[in-house]
């Protein structure tokens, strides 16, 4: 499972590399962003803000809010895998949607460890190699505005989001975030709508987790 996911996700790395260079980042800035940030949603949010004319500060804020979920994953995976020493720091870097999903889908502890590491490291290597390839392609895109860069970023986000829309709550959140974005676009400077949308999504997640804790036996009244 981990290897198949690695191949599929790496294709998005090509898109990121090309779009990042086309939106104004240099080759090395693009490569560094994938190597250091390494979370697709945040990276696409970052270049999406830049492509729409937003300020770098707004791009950083949007990327940070989109990536908050990884800190939640880290807490869960620490309890599940209990990495120690250098593995703890490596695990922090490769804790993403895909490695989290594969690890938690396994029942045996050994398979959980294998699923996390194979997926996390595999996607990291594949994503970064794909980013390099995509960034080299981006040098040949001389007029990114004519290609509809904003639309391309939205299309990639939709491709990442679609498989997760399997129940009523994700659909409700998607509609709410889309509504906030549409209403904010004509009213605030470029780049701010994605920050507002991400803030709404984070707030929704916090409220949902609070409800789940209150419903659990441990979180109920004693």
N, C-alpha and C positions, 0 to 999 in steps of 0.2 A: 504493500500500500504506500509506504513512504517513498519508494522510488518512482512510482507512477505519479504521485503528487508533485514530486520534485520536477519531473519533466513538464507537467502541465503548468505549474507556477512559473517556471523559468521563462516560458514564452512571454509572460507579462513583463519580465525584466527587459526584453528587447524593446517593448513598447515604451517602458519607462526611460530607457537610455536615449531613444530617439526623441521622445517628447521633451525630455529635460534639456537636451542640447538645443532643440528647436525653440525652447522657451527662453533661452538666454544664458543658461549655465555653460561653463566650459567643460571640456572632456574630463578633466581631473576633478572638477567640482562634482560632476555627475557620478563619477566612480567613487569618490569619497562619500557621497551621500548614501549610496547603496552599501558600502562597506561598513559605515559607522552607524547610520540610522537603522537600516535593514528592517523596515516594516512597510510593506507595499502601500497600504492605505495612507499612511502619513507622508510617504514620499510623493504619491500622486497628489495629495492635498497640497503639499508644498509647491510643486511646480504648477498646479492648477491656479493657485493664488497669484504666482508670478506671471503666468500667462495671461491672466485677466487684468494685469496692470496693478495688482495689489502691492503694498509695501512689504519688504522682507520681514518686518516684525509681525505682520499679519500672517505671513506664510509660516513662520515659526510657531506662532500661537495655534494656528489651525492644525499643523502637523502634530503638535504636542497633544492637543485635545483628542485628536483621532487615535493617537497611540496610547492613551491612558489605559485602554483595555489590556494592554500587555502586562501592566503592573498587577492587574487582577489575576491574569493567567499565572504570573510568577509566584504569587502566594499559593495558588492551588497546586502548582507543579512542585513547589518546595515540599509541601506535605506529601505529595504523591511519590516523588523520586528521591527527595532528600540528598541532593548533590553536595559534595564536600570538596574543599580545597580548590584547585584550579577548575574543576568541573562546575563549581557554582558560578564562576564568572563566565565561563563558556556558555553555560545553560542560559544565563541572563541575556546573552547576545542572540541566541537562536530561539528564544521563546516568542513564537508567533502563532497566528491562528492555526496554521497547518500542523505544526509540531504539537500544539496543545490538543487539537482534535484527534490526531492519531494516537497519542499517548493515552488519553482518557477513554478511547474506544476499546482498549485492550483490557482483559481481565487479569491475566497473570502478570505479576510484578516484573518479571524478566522481559515480557513482551512490551510492557509499558516503557521500560527503559530503552529497549531497542527501537521501538516506534518513535520515541521522542528524538533520540540522537540521530537515527538514520534520516528522519524527515528534516529536522532542524539543520544539521550540517549539510545535508544534500541540497536543500533549498538555498542555503546561504551560498554555497559554491556555485550552483546553477544560476541563481539570481544575479550574482556579481559578474559571472562570465557573460551572461545574456545582456547585462547592463553595458558592459564594454562594447559588445557587438552592436547594440542599439545606438550607443553614443557615437560610434564611428559612422553609422548610417545617418545620424542626425546632422552631421557636418554637411551633408549633401542637400539638406532642406533649407533653401535660401529664403523662402517666404513662408514662415509657419502660419501667418495669419490667413493665407489663402487656403491652407489645408484644414482650417477649422480646429485649431489646437484645443480650444475649450471643449468642443464637442467630443474630441477624441478622448480627453481625460474623463469626461462624464461617461462615455461608453465603457471605458475600462473599469470605472467604479461600479457601473451597473453589472458588468460581467462578474466582478468580485462579490457583489451583493446578492445577485439573483439566487444562487444555491442556498443562501441562508434564509430565504423567505418561505419557510415551510410551516409556519403557524400564524395565528392571528396577531400575536404581539409584535413580531418583527415587521409585519405588514403595517400595523398601526404606527409604529415608530418611523418606518420609511415614509409614510404619507405625511406625518407631522413634520419631519425634518425637511421634506420637499416643500411643504407649505411655508415653513419659516424661511427657507432659502428664496423662494419665489417672491415673497413679500419684502424681503430685505434687500434684494438686488437693486431695485430702483431707489431705495431710501438711504443706503449707506455706501461708503467708499468701496471700491473693488477689494476683494480679499476678506472683508468683514463678514459677508454672508456665510462663508464656510466655517468661520470661527463661531458664529452664532449657532449654526446647525450642529456643529460638533458639541457645543456646550449643552444644547438641548438633549442630544443623544447621551452624553455623560450623565446629565441629571436624571434622565429616564432610567439609566442603568443603576444609579445609586438608589433610586426609589424602589425599583424592582427587587434589588438585593435585600433592601430593608423589609419588604413585604415577605420575601421568601424566608428570611430569618425569623420573622414574627410567627410564621405559620409552622415552622419546624418545632419539634418537641423541645429542643434545646433553647429556642428563642421564645417560647411561650411563658406564660405566667407560672410561677412555682407555687 
